[in-house]
Amino acid sequence: MLGLSIGKILLTAAVIAAVFYGWKWLSRVQQLGAATRKKVNKKTGNGAPPPANEAVDMVQCPACGDFIAAHGARSCGRDDCPYPG
């Protein structure tokens, strides 16, 4: 009834081998990715990903009315601008 032929046995063995080697390949790719992330984190020094851009406080320039960063503000180019640079 089941009819175990050489073809079915070889096909079953090929499927098992494909699943086994595919699993090994996938785990190896994940290990290499983890090693790469570890190496990159070691270069940054703290082990954490670099921080995303954070919000900064803005102030309005009394000379031109534009909003600029409160810390490290630079001159807008007008003569009456209170900020340096």
ChimeraX attribute file (.defattr): number of C-alpha atoms within 10 A of each C-alpha:
attribute: neighborCount
match mode: 1-to-1
recipient: residues
	/A:1	3
	/A:2	4
	/A:3	6
	/A:4	8
	/A:5	8
	/A:6	9
	/A:7	9
	/A:8	11
	/A:9	11
	/A:10	11
	/A:11	11
	/A:12	12
	/A:13	12
	/A:14	12
	/A:15	11
	/A:16	12
	/A:17	12
	/A:18	12
	/A:19	12
	/A:20	11
	/A:21	11
	/A:22	12
	/A:23	12
	/A:24	11
	/A:25	12
	/A:26	10
	/A:27	12
	/A:28	12
	/A:29	12
	/A:30	11
	/A:31	12
	/A:32	11
	/A:33	12
	/A:34	12
	/A:35	12
	/A:36	12
	/A:37	14
	/A:38	14
	/A:39	13
	/A:40	14
	/A:41	15
	/A:42	12
	/A:43	10
	/A:44	12
	/A:45	10
	/A:46	9
	/A:47	13
	/A:48	11
	/A:49	11
	/A:50	9
	/A:51	6
	/A:52	6
	/A:53	6
	/A:54	5
	/A:55	7
	/A:56	10
	/A:57	9
	/A:58	13
	/A:59	14
	/A:60	12
	/A:61	19
	/A:62	12
	/A:63	15
	/A:64	12
	/A:65	10
	/A:66	11
	/A:67	13
	/A:68	17
	/A:69	14
	/A:70	13
	/A:71	10
	/A:72	10
	/A:73	16
	/A:74	15
	/A:75	16
	/A:76	18
	/A:77	12
	/A:78	10
	/A:79	8
	/A:80	11
	/A:81	15
	/A:82	14
	/A:83	15
	/A:84	10
	/A:85	10
